[in-house]
Amino acid sequence: MTVSTHILARRRFLPLFVTQLFNAFNDNLYKTAMVLFVVYSVYNDESAEGLFSAVASALFILPFFLLSALAGQLADMRDKAAIIRTVKACEIGLMLIGALGLYLAWRGIMIDTVAIPLMLLALFLTGVQSTFLGPIKYAILPQHLRKEEVLAGTGLVEAGTYVAILAGTILAGWIPVEWAAAGIIGTSIVGYLVSRQVPTAPPMGEVKKLDWHIIRASIALVRNTMHDRQIFYAILAISFFWTIGAVLFIQFPPLAKNTLMASKEVASLFLVIFSVGVAIGSVSVNALLKGQVSARYSPASVIAMGVFVVAFYVICRYWQSYDISEIMDVGEFLAWPLASAILLSLLGIAIAGGMFVVPLYAFLTTRSAPDQAARTIAANNIVNSGAMVAGSLVAMAMSAIGIDVAEQLLLSAAMCLFSAWLGQRLYRAELDAGPLTA
């Protein structure tokens, strides 16, 4: 029995793992169902659709900027399992709000004045929920798992999250919106019931007074966390990874449509392969490291990711030499000789990315002080969110000045080089600090 299958059979890990699966699945089922319904069934204007998507993205990420510091303090100074149960109970209420908005929009009742504001309110609250659960899902692992199990647990959480995101995203595109409204309520109830089985995880250090000044607390949190060289480089490397991921996800749909002349189903296939690849990389890196938390393979992994990005770019450029005049469906796309090369290069990007980022998350929870692990994850979330927004703005700016979307892939490849440098700096800091003691 492997370490991964061993801990999956234990109550100290399985309820947390399943709770996270339901949470990621439900978030993405709701977000995707909402955006697809509004874009395809409510608005008929490209600028209005773009504005709605931008507002929705901003509302979801805003809580990570505002509340991550408070979330980290709570997770380190209160019982983590109790916080999980409280947040999951609140999820039932916020999904009722979202479901009401979806139902009103489906029925065509007060769409602009009530339905859309309700859906956006629920989306914002979903971001708040994710903000408070984010630090816990990694910081709780060292309390419930043995040292040699932490990397395997981190990989399973990361892989399971991607699979759940994938399932929620695909299902939202296939079922009617009224089914989605019922589904998010049912999933939130089941998720709460599972969360009640998570074993207690009391604070591991001195319980201090919470700082409710969110701006001061956020600045102090990042400043106090980044003084450790290992944590500093791990957070920067993770942030650059998510910046690359954000840019790639922005590029996939227009690249599929305008460069590859493929349908939206093909763009969805790209996202599916990317999510599955990250899941594969997340689990496989544990086999290479044999349970040891180390950044040893991170530089090579992100270099490989950059190589696959360049290969993806070259294939896309060669694809443009084909005389394709109409948008192709999935079957027509897969019939072209280079289709398999495109999908394999994309899979390589994702697997290498998963192998790069998972040990870095394990670094944050094992190299930080036990009583500060959640705050370290919260600081990471603040920096990650800022980096993802910056990457998105850069991609938008390049599109605005007329840079071809295929050429923008080279930006992602260049960022992989910088991420490799950060990974190497982290590994040197790891060697200087010596092995982690129990």
C-alpha positions as CSV (number, residue, x, y, z in Angstrom):
1,M,0.0,0.0,0.0
2,T,1.4,3.4,-1.0
3,V,1.5,6.4,1.3
4,S,-1.2,8.1,-0.7
5,T,-3.7,5.1,-0.5
6,H,-2.8,4.6,3.1
7,I,-3.8,8.1,4.3
8,L,-6.9,8.1,2.1
9,A,-8.2,5.3,4.2
10,R,-7.7,7.2,7.5
11,R,-10.2,9.5,9.2
12,R,-7.4,12.0,9.9
13,F,-7.3,12.8,6.2
14,L,-10.3,11.4,4.2
15,P,-13.0,13.8,5.5
16,L,-10.8,16.8,4.9
17,F,-10.0,15.5,1.4
18,V,-13.6,14.9,0.5
19,T,-14.7,18.3,2.0
20,Q,-12.2,20.0,-0.2
21,L,-13.4,18.1,-3.2
22,F,-17.0,19.1,-2.7
23,N,-16.0,22.7,-2.0
24,A,-13.9,23.0,-5.3
25,F,-16.6,21.2,-7.3
26,N,-19.5,23.4,-6.0
27,D,-17.6,26.7,-6.4
28,N,-16.8,25.9,-10.1
29,L,-20.3,24.4,-10.8
30,Y,-21.8,27.7,-9.6
31,K,-19.3,30.1,-11.2
32,T,-19.3,28.4,-14.6
33,A,-23.1,27.9,-14.7
34,M,-23.6,31.5,-13.8
35,V,-21.2,32.9,-16.3
36,L,-22.3,30.7,-19.2
37,F,-26.0,31.4,-18.6
38,V,-25.5,35.2,-18.4
39,V,-23.2,35.3,-21.4
40,Y,-25.2,33.0,-23.7
41,S,-28.7,33.6,-22.5
42,V,-29.0,37.0,-21.0
43,Y,-26.7,39.4,-22.8
44,N,-26.4,39.8,-26.6
45,D,-23.6,42.4,-26.6
46,E,-19.9,41.6,-26.6
47,S,-19.0,44.6,-24.4
48,A,-21.7,43.8,-21.8
49,E,-20.5,40.2,-21.7
50,G,-16.9,41.3,-21.3
51,L,-17.8,43.7,-18.5
52,F,-19.8,41.0,-16.7
53,S,-16.9,38.6,-16.8
54,A,-14.5,41.2,-15.6
55,V,-16.8,42.2,-12.7
56,A,-17.4,38.6,-11.8
57,S,-13.6,37.8,-11.7
58,A,-12.9,40.9,-9.6
59,L,-15.6,40.1,-7.1
60,F,-14.3,36.6,-6.7
61,I,-10.7,37.5,-6.2
62,L,-11.3,40.6,-4.0
63,P,-11.8,38.7,-0.7
64,F,-8.3,37.1,-1.1
65,F,-6.8,40.6,-1.1
66,L,-9.0,41.9,1.8
67,L,-9.5,38.9,4.1
68,S,-6.5,36.5,3.7
69,A,-4.7,38.1,6.7
70,L,-7.7,37.7,8.9
71,A,-8.3,34.1,7.6
72,G,-4.7,33.2,8.4
73,Q,-4.9,34.6,12.0
74,L,-8.2,32.7,12.6
75,A,-6.8,29.4,11.3
76,D,-3.7,29.6,13.5
77,M,-5.5,30.8,16.6
78,R,-8.7,28.8,16.5
79,D,-9.6,25.2,15.9
80,K,-9.2,24.6,12.2
81,A,-11.8,21.9,12.0
82,A,-14.4,24.2,13.8
83,I,-13.7,26.9,11.2
84,I,-14.2,24.4,8.4
85,R,-17.6,23.4,9.8
86,T,-18.7,27.0,10.3
87,V,-17.7,28.0,6.7
88,K,-19.4,25.0,5.2
89,A,-22.6,25.7,7.1
90,C,-22.5,29.3,5.7
91,E,-22.0,27.8,2.2
92,I,-25.5,26.4,2.4
93,G,-26.9,30.0,2.8
94,L,-24.8,31.6,0.1
95,M,-25.7,28.8,-2.4
96,L,-29.3,29.4,-1.6
97,I,-28.7,33.1,-2.6
98,G,-26.9,32.0,-5.8
99,A,-29.6,29.4,-6.6
100,L,-32.3,32.0,-6.2
101,G,-30.5,34.3,-8.6
102,L,-30.0,31.6,-11.2
103,Y,-33.7,30.6,-10.9
104,L,-34.9,34.2,-11.3
105,A,-32.6,34.7,-14.3
106,W,-33.9,31.4,-15.8
107,R,-37.5,32.5,-15.4
108,G,-36.7,36.0,-16.8
109,I,-37.8,37.7,-13.6
110,M,-36.1,41.0,-12.6
111,I,-32.9,39.9,-14.3
112,D,-31.0,43.2,-14.2
113,T,-32.3,44.5,-10.9
114,V,-32.5,41.4,-8.7
115,A,-31.2,38.2,-10.4
116,I,-27.8,39.3,-11.5
117,P,-27.0,41.3,-8.3
118,L,-28.0,38.2,-6.3
119,M,-25.7,36.0,-8.4
120,L,-22.8,38.4,-8.1
121,L,-23.4,38.7,-4.3
122,A,-23.2,34.9,-4.0
123,L,-20.0,34.8,-6.1
124,F,-18.4,37.4,-3.8
125,L,-19.4,35.3,-0.8
126,T,-18.0,32.2,-2.5
127,G,-14.7,34.1,-2.7
128,V,-14.9,34.9,1.0
129,Q,-15.5,31.2,1.7
130,S,-12.5,30.1,-0.4
131,T,-10.4,32.8,1.4
132,F,-11.1,31.3,4.8
133,L,-10.7,27.7,3.7
134,G,-7.6,28.3,1.7
135,P,-5.0,28.5,4.5
136,I,-6.6,25.6,6.4
137,K,-6.6,23.0,3.7
138,Y,-2.7,22.9,3.7
139,A,-1.9,24.1,7.2
140,I,-4.0,21.4,8.9
141,L,-2.1,18.6,7.2
142,P,1.0,18.7,9.4
143,Q,-1.3,18.3,12.5
144,H,-3.1,15.2,11.1
145,L,-0.3,13.6,9.1
146,R,3.1,12.3,9.9
147,K,6.1,14.1,8.5
148,E,6.6,11.5,5.7
149,E,2.9,11.8,4.8
150,V,2.7,15.5,4.3
151,L,3.9,15.7,0.7
152,A,1.6,12.8,-0.3
153,G,-1.3,14.6,1.4
154,T,-0.5,17.9,-0.2
155,G,-0.3,16.2,-3.6
156,L,-3.6,14.4,-3.1
157,V,-5.3,17.7,-2.0
158,E,-3.9,19.5,-5.0
159,A,-4.7,16.7,-7.5
160,G,-8.2,16.2,-6.0
161,T,-8.9,20.0,-6.2
162,Y,-8.0,20.1,-9.9
163,V,-10.2,17.0,-10.7
164,A,-13.1,18.6,-8.7
165,I,-12.7,21.9,-10.6
166,L,-12.7,20.0,-13.8
167,A,-15.8,18.1,-12.9
168,G,-17.7,21.2,-11.8
169,T,-16.7,23.1,-14.9
170,I,-17.7,20.3,-17.3
171,L,-21.0,19.6,-15.6
172,A,-22.0,23.3,-15.6
173,G,-21.6,23.3,-19.4
174,W,-23.8,20.3,-20.0
175,I,-26.8,20.6,-17.5
176,P,-29.6,23.1,-17.6
177,V,-29.2,26.1,-15.3
178,E,-32.2,25.0,-13.2
179,W,-30.4,21.7,-12.5
180,A,-27.3,23.6,-11.5
181,A,-29.3,25.7,-9.1
182,A,-30.6,22.6,-7.3
183,G,-27.2,20.9,-7.6
184,I,-25.2,23.7,-5.7
185,I,-27.7,23.5,-2.8
186,G,-27.5,19.7,-2.6
187,T,-23.7,19.7,-2.8
188,S,-23.3,22.4,-0.1
189,I,-25.5,20.3,2.3
190,V,-23.5,17.1,1.6
191,G,-20.2,19.0,2.0
192,Y,-21.3,20.3,5.4
193,L,-22.2,16.8,6.6
194,V,-18.8,15.5,5.5
195,S,-17.0,18.4,7.2
196,R,-18.4,17.4,10.5
197,Q,-16.2,14.3,10.4
198,V,-12.9,16.3,10.2
199,P,-10.9,15.6,13.4
200,T,-10.2,18.5,15.7
201,A,-7.2,20.7,15.0
202,P,-6.6,23.1,17.9
203,P,-4.1,26.0,17.7
204,M,-0.5,24.9,18.1
205,G,0.9,28.1,19.6
206,E,-0.1,31.1,21.8
207,V,-3.6,32.4,21.1
208,K,-3.2,36.2,20.5
209,K,-5.7,38.9,19.9
210,L,-7.0,39.1,16.3
211,D,-6.1,42.2,14.3
212,W,-9.3,43.3,12.5
213,H,-7.6,46.1,10.6
214,I,-7.4,44.2,7.3
215,I,-5.0,46.5,5.4
216,R,-2.5,46.8,8.3
217,A,-2.8,43.1,9.0
218,S,-2.3,42.2,5.3
219,I,0.9,44.3,5.1
220,A,2.2,43.0,8.4
221,L,1.4,39.4,7.4
222,V,3.3,39.5,4.2
223,R,6.2,41.4,5.7
224,N,6.5,39.1,8.7
225,T,6.3,36.0,6.5
226,M,8.8,36.9,3.9
227,H,11.8,37.3,6.2
228,D,12.5,33.6,6.0
229,R,14.5,32.9,2.8
230,Q,12.9,29.6,2.1
231,I,9.4,30.9,2.6
232,F,10.2,34.0,0.6
233,Y,11.4,32.1,-2.5
234,A,8.6,29.5,-2.2
235,I,5.9,32.2,-2.2
236,L,7.5,34.0,-5.1
237,A,7.9,30.8,-7.1
238,I,4.3,29.8,-6.5
239,S,3.1,33.2,-7.4
240,F,4.9,33.1,-10.7
241,F,3.5,29.7,-11.4
242,W,-0.1,31.0,-11.0
243,T,0.8,34.0,-13.1
244,I,1.8,31.7,-15.9
245,G,-1.3,29.6,-15.3
246,A,-3.6,32.7,-15.4
247,V,-2.0,33.9,-18.7
248,L,-2.3,30.5,-20.3
249,F,-6.0,30.1,-19.2
250,I,-6.7,33.6,-20.8
251,Q,-5.0,32.5,-24.0
252,F,-6.6,29.1,-24.5
253,P,-10.1,30.2,-25.7
254,P,-9.0,32.9,-28.3
255,L,-6.1,30.7,-29.4
256,A,-8.5,27.8,-30.1
257,K,-10.9,30.0,-32.0
258,N,-8.6,32.3,-33.9
259,T,-5.4,30.4,-34.4
260,L,-6.6,26.8,-34.5
261,M,-10.0,27.5,-35.9
262,A,-11.6,25.2,-33.3
263,S,-14.9,25.3,-31.5
264,K,-15.5,26.2,-27.8
265,E,-15.7,22.5,-27.1
266,V,-12.1,22.2,-28.2
267,A,-11.2,25.1,-25.9
268,S,-12.9,23.2,-23.1
269,L,-10.9,20.1,-24.0
270,F,-7.7,22.2,-23.5
271,L,-8.8,23.1,-20.0
272,V,-9.7,19.5,-19.3
273,I,-6.3,18.3,-20.4
274,F,-4.6,21.0,-18.4
275,S,-6.4,20.2,-15.2
276,V,-5.8,16.4,-15.6
277,G,-2.1,17.1,-16.3
278,V,-1.6,19.1,-13.2
279,A,-3.3,16.4,-11.1
280,I,-0.9,13.8,-12.6
281,G,2.1,16.0,-11.9
282,S,0.9,16.6,-8.4
283,V,0.8,12.9,-7.5
284,S,3.8,11.8,-9.5
285,V,6.3,14.2,-7.9
286,N,5.7,12.4,-4.6
287,A,7.0,9.2,-6.1
288,L,10.2,11.0,-7.2
289,L,10.8,12.6,-3.8
290,K,9.8,9.5,-1.8
291,G,7.8,11.6,0.6
292,Q,10.6,14.1,1.3
293,V,9.6,17.8,1.2
294,S,12.2,19.4,-1.1
295,A,12.5,21.8,-4.0
296,R,15.1,19.5,-5.7
297,Y,13.1,19.0,-8.8
298,S,11.3,22.3,-9.0
299,P,13.8,24.1,-11.3
300,A,14.0,21.2,-13.8
301,S,10.2,20.9,-13.7
302,V,9.5,24.5,-14.6
303,I,12.2,24.4,-17.3
304,A,10.4,21.4,-18.8
305,M,7.2,23.4,-18.6
306,G,8.8,26.2,-20.6
307,V,10.0,23.8,-23.2
308,F,6.5,22.4,-23.7
309,V,5.1,25.9,-23.9
310,V,7.6,26.7,-26.7
311,A,6.7,23.4,-28.4
312,F,3.0,24.3,-28.1
313,Y,3.8,27.7,-29.7
314,V,5.7,26.2,-32.6
315,I,3.0,23.7,-33.4
316,C,0.4,26.5,-33.3
317,R,2.4,28.5,-35.7
318,Y,2.8,25.5,-38.1
319,W,-1.0,24.9,-37.7
320,Q,-1.6,28.3,-39.3
321,S,-0.2,27.1,-42.6
322,Y,-3.3,24.8,-42.9
323,D,-6.0,26.3,-45.1
324,I,-8.9,26.1,-42.6
325,S,-11.8,28.4,-43.2
326,E,-14.5,27.2,-40.8
327,I,-14.6,26.5,-37.1
328,M,-14.1,22.8,-36.4
329,D,-15.8,20.7,-33.8
330,V,-13.9,18.2,-31.6
331,G,-14.0,15.3,-34.1
332,E,-12.8,17.5,-37.0
333,F,-10.1,19.0,-34.9
334,L,-8.8,15.6,-33.7
335,A,-8.7,14.3,-37.3
336,W,-5.9,16.7,-38.2
337,P,-2.3,15.2,-37.9
338,L,-0.9,17.8,-35.6
339,A,-3.9,17.7,-33.1
340,S,-2.3,14.9,-31.1
341,A,1.0,16.9,-30.9
342,I,-0.9,20.0,-29.6
343,L,-2.7,17.9,-26.9
344,L,0.5,16.1,-25.8
345,S,2.5,19.4,-25.5
346,L,-0.4,20.8,-23.5
347,L,-0.4,17.8,-21.3
348,G,3.4,18.2,-20.8
349,I,2.9,21.8,-19.7
350,A,0.4,20.8,-17.1
351,I,2.3,17.7,-15.7
352,A,5.5,19.7,-15.4
353,G,3.6,22.5,-13.7
354,G,2.1,20.2,-11.2
355,M,5.5,18.7,-10.4
356,F,6.8,22.2,-9.9
357,V,4.2,23.7,-7.6
358,V,3.1,20.9,-5.2
359,P,6.4,20.6,-3.3
360,L,6.4,24.4,-2.8
361,Y,3.0,24.2,-1.0
362,A,4.4,21.5,1.2
363,F,7.4,23.8,1.9
364,L,5.1,26.5,3.2
365,T,3.4,24.2,5.8
366,T,6.5,22.3,6.9
367,R,9.2,25.0,6.9
368,S,7.1,27.6,8.7
369,A,6.5,27.4,12.5
370,P,3.6,25.1,13.3
371,D,1.7,27.9,15.0
372,Q,2.1,30.2,11.9
373,A,1.4,27.7,9.1
374,A,-2.0,29.0,8.2
375,R,-0.8,32.6,8.2
376,T,2.0,31.6,5.9
377,I,-0.5,30.2,3.5
378,A,-2.6,33.3,3.8
379,A,0.4,35.5,3.0
380,N,1.0,33.3,0.0
381,N,-2.7,33.8,-1.1
382,I,-2.3,37.6,-1.0
383,V,0.8,37.6,-3.1
384,N,-0.6,34.9,-5.5
385,S,-3.8,36.9,-6.1
386,G,-1.8,40.1,-6.9
387,A,0.5,38.2,-9.3
388,M,-2.5,36.6,-11.1
389,V,-4.1,40.0,-11.5
390,A,-0.9,41.4,-12.8
391,G,-0.5,38.5,-15.3
392,S,-4.0,39.0,-16.5
393,L,-3.5,42.7,-17.0
394,V,-0.3,42.1,-19.0
395,A,-2.1,39.7,-21.2
396,M,-5.0,42.1,-21.7
397,A,-2.5,44.9,-22.5
398,M,-0.7,42.8,-25.1
399,S,-4.0,42.0,-26.8
400,A,-4.9,45.7,-26.7
401,I,-1.8,46.7,-28.6
402,G,-2.3,44.0,-31.2
403,I,0.2,41.3,-30.2
404,D,-1.1,38.0,-31.6
405,V,-2.3,35.5,-29.0
406,A,0.1,32.8,-30.2
407,E,3.0,35.2,-29.7
408,Q,1.8,35.8,-26.1
409,L,2.7,32.1,-25.4
410,L,6.3,33.2,-25.5
411,L,5.7,35.4,-22.5
412,S,4.6,32.3,-20.5
413,A,7.8,30.5,-21.6
414,A,9.9,33.5,-20.5
415,M,8.2,33.5,-17.1
416,C,9.1,29.8,-16.7
417,L,12.8,30.8,-16.9
418,F,12.4,33.3,-14.1
419,S,10.4,30.7,-12.1
420,A,13.3,28.2,-12.6
421,W,15.7,30.8,-11.2
422,L,13.4,31.3,-8.1
423,G,13.2,27.5,-7.7
424,Q,17.0,27.2,-7.8
425,R,17.3,29.9,-5.2
426,L,14.8,28.1,-3.0
427,Y,16.7,24.8,-3.3
428,R,20.0,26.6,-2.3
429,A,18.2,28.1,0.7
430,E,16.9,24.6,1.5
431,L,20.5,23.2,1.4
432,D,21.8,26.0,3.5
433,A,19.2,25.5,6.2
434,G,19.8,21.7,6.3
435,P,17.3,18.9,6.7
436,L,14.0,19.5,8.4
437,T,13.9,18.2,11.9
438,A,10.9,16.6,13.5
